[in-house]
Amino acid sequence: SVSCSAILSSYLLGERLNLLGKLGCMLSLLGSTVMVIHAPEDEEVTTLDEMMSKLKEPGFLAYAAVLLAACFLLIFYLAPRYGHSNILIYLTICSVIGAFSVSSVKGLGIAIKGFFAGQPVLQHPLTWILVITLVASITTQINYLNKSLDIFNTSLVFPIYYVLFTTIVITTSVILFKEWVTMTIVDIIGTVCGFLTIILGVFLLHAFKDMDVSLGNLPQILQTEQQAPVTHDDKNILIEVDNSSITPEEDKSKVFMIYT
């Protein structure tokens, strides 16, 4: 998602992707690979009744209430005021709603398996609740993602959205499915390091997007920085005045001027 959107936007939309942006895409891909290697396994949930019991747990209900409150605050208060100037507003809405879409997809996947196994999933109320939730969440995500793409750079929108969305999904999985209970310390550290690598890659892609850095001009940039004049913060600068016209007899004396 991060690499493809940034690269394709540079070629198809004419948006700029410098050397640091390409390095950020590579780091995001590397971090995603590390996360997949150390990812926790899903806790086995095979029926809609088990899914319903998971959704009714107090921890997930409190978490869902917080997400809904944050989403309403972003949509009705922050988005009309700061959505056109702050890239995080619309993308945070998409990411928060993504927690409900991922949970709905998980439940509908179980419902589809049960349907082909001959279970009466169409009569189960959770099936239709999940369908309505999925349609509403995906519609909201598409709406605000398109608004963000209309205003901000595509190569910035998708990486930031990826980080926010992944953070929300990981948190949702931990609370709903308790996927991290059986993980080892090595897998936990690997997952966290992979995610931090993704964040570093997105930072490189976002922070230095306006710099003209490429493999061709990189030596010139480094040489220019090395030859840059040294600036003095002190107000009093002592400057030695070299006068080549001074005779050898007078060469011993030197003149200094103090600028304040």
Secondary structure, DSSP 8 states (H G I E B T S, - for coil): -HHHHHHHHHHHS-----HHHHHHHHHHHHHHHHHHHT--------SHHHHHHHHTSHHHHHHHHHHHHHHHHIIIIIHHHHTTT-HHHHHHHHHHHHHHHHHHHHHHHHHHHHHHTT--GGG-HHHHHHHHHHHHHHHHHHHHHHHHHHHS-HHHHHHHHHHHHHHHHHHHHHHHT-TTTT--HHHHHHHHHHHHHHHHHHHHHHHTTTS---TTTHHHHHHHHHT------SS-EEEEE--TT--GGGTT--EEEEE-
